Amino acid sequence: MKILIVEDELKTADYLYKGLSEQGCVVDLAHNGIDGQHLALEHDYDVIVLDVMLPGIDGFSVLRALRAVKHTPVIMLTARDRVEDRVKGLHDGADDYLIKPFSFLELLARLQALTRRGRTLEPTQLHIGDLHIDLLSRKASRGNGGTGAPVTRIDLTAKEFSLLLVLAKRQGEILSKTAIAELVWDMNFDSNTNVVEVAIKRLRAKIDGPFNVKLLHTIRGMGYVLEPRSEVQGDQSL
């Protein structure tokens, strides 16, 4: 899940960033309405957490600008428990409203509900060769019990699962390190580091290491691709 948080209170923003990142989410942060509006319009997010009272321009203005061009789910945060504010936010196109202070678990449940609502037509399972990915349980396995082949569960960390999901949703598409960094890590990620290579190496060891058919391939000078191949192409050393 890729989330944009627009929150000027640094303590709250940091709390949400750490909590959602630990859940395996990719999180971008903006601390004012102008930066939040720019990110919301320029990038695609699964859901946006938008504070009402923001420096620059307020959350209602950001929401109206977003709704002119996009239907990204938005949950608004406010410290003001006024019916008029909630009505205004919902009228401007907010999908949900949460009053501060709030429970992180409640926010997480609402975010998950919003993304499920927006993805009712999307598959909940992905298959690449004999690799099976369950998006709801966030689990992966290889093998096909229906054909008699043993099914092997693959234990992945939250970040490894996010990386696998990005590659799986773009099966057959070569993704550069920069593209992977933007999709799996936050917008401040330094793509000049070797974090992507290390993550790919660890993921490959888990999904390909014990199996004869390799799925995760390195395309020299271009990036990485997830697909079954009869002949390995490119450098597989990383």
Residue pairs with C-beta under 8 A, 6 or more apart in sequence:
1 23
1 24
1 25
1 26
1 46
1 47
1 111
1 112
1 115
2 25
2 26
2 27
2 28
2 44
2 45
2 46
2 183
3 20
3 25
3 26
3 27
3 28
3 45
3 46
3 47
3 48
3 49
3 111
4 27
4 28
4 29
4 30
4 36
4 39
4 40
4 43
4 45
4 47
4 48
4 49
5 13
5 16
5 17
5 20
5 27
5 28
5 29
5 30
5 48
5 49
6 30
6 31
6 33
6 35
6 36
6 39
6 40
6 48
6 49
6 50
6 51
6 54
6 59
6 62
7 13
7 16
7 29
7 30
7 31
7 49
7 51
7 77
8 31
8 32
8 51
8 53
8 54
8 55
9 51
10 31
12 100
13 29
13 31
15 104
16 27
16 49
16 104
16 107
17 27
17 29
19 104
19 108
20 27
20 108
20 111
21 27
21 186
22 158
23 108
23 158
24 138
24 158
24 159
24 161
24 162
25 162
26 162
26 183
26 184
26 185
26 186
27 186
28 39
28 43
28 45
28 186
28 187
29 186
30 36
30 38
30 39
31 55
32 54
32 55
32 56
33 54
33 55
33 56
33 57
33 58
33 59
33 61
33 62
34 56
34 57
35 56
36 50
36 54
36 62
37 57
37 61
37 62
37 65
37 66
39 187
40 48
40 62
40 65
40 66
40 70
40 72
41 65
41 66
41 69
41 70
43 187
44 72
45 72
46 72
46 73
46 115
46 118
47 72
47 73
47 74
47 75
47 111
47 114
47 115
47 118
48 66
48 72
48 73
48 74
48 75
49 74
49 75
49 77
49 107
49 111
50 59
50 62
50 63
50 74
50 75
50 76
50 77
50 94
51 59
51 76
51 77
51 78
52 58
52 59
52 60
52 76
52 77
52 78
52 80
52 85
52 89
53 59
53 78
53 79
53 80
54 62
59 76
59 78
59 89
60 88
60 89
60 92
63 74
63 76
63 89
63 92
63 93
63 94
64 92
64 93
66 72
66 74
66 93
67 92
67 93
71 118
73 95
73 96
73 114
73 115
73 117
73 118
74 93
74 94
74 95
74 96
75 94
75 95
75 96
75 97
75 98
75 107
75 110
75 111
75 114
76 89
76 94
76 96
76 97
76 98
77 98
77 99
77 100
77 102
78 85
78 86
78 89
78 97
78 98
78 99
78 100
79 99
79 100
81 99
86 97
89 97
90 97
95 114
95 117
96 110
96 114
98 106
98 107
98 110
123 135
124 134
124 135
124 136
125 132
125 133
125 134
125 135
126 132
126 133
126 135
126 165
126 168
126 169
126 171
127 133
128 168
128 171
128 215
128 226
128 227
128 228
129 213
129 215
129 227
129 228
130 142
130 143
130 144
130 149
130 211
130 213
131 140
131 141
131 142
131 168
131 207
131 215
132 140
132 141
132 142
132 151
133 139
133 140
133 164
133 165
133 168
134 140
135 165
138 158
138 161
139 153
139 154
140 153
140 154
140 156
140 161
140 164
140 207
141 151
141 152
141 153
141 154
142 151
142 152
142 154
142 207
142 211
143 149
143 150
143 151
143 152
144 151
145 151
152 210
152 211
154 206
154 207
155 206
156 164
156 203
156 206
159 184
159 199
160 199
160 202
160 203
160 206
162 184
163 180
163 184
163 199
163 200
163 203
164 203
164 207
164 226
166 175
166 180
166 183
166 184
167 175
167 180
167 216
167 224
167 225
167 226
168 226
170 226
171 226
171 227
172 225
172 226
172 227
173 225
174 219
174 222
174 223
174 224
174 225
175 183
175 223
175 224
175 225
176 222
176 223
177 191
177 196
177 197
177 223
178 191
179 223
180 196
180 200
180 223
180 224
181 189
181 191
181 195
181 196
182 189
184 199
185 195
189 195
197 238
200 216
200 218
200 224
200 238
201 238
203 216
204 216
204 236
207 215
207 216
208 214
208 215
208 216
213 228
214 229
214 232
214 236
215 226
215 227
215 228
216 224
216 225
216 226
217 224
217 225
217 226
217 227
217 229
217 232
217 233
217 234
217 236
218 224
218 234
218 235
218 236
218 237
218 238
219 225
219 233
219 234
220 234
220 235
222 234
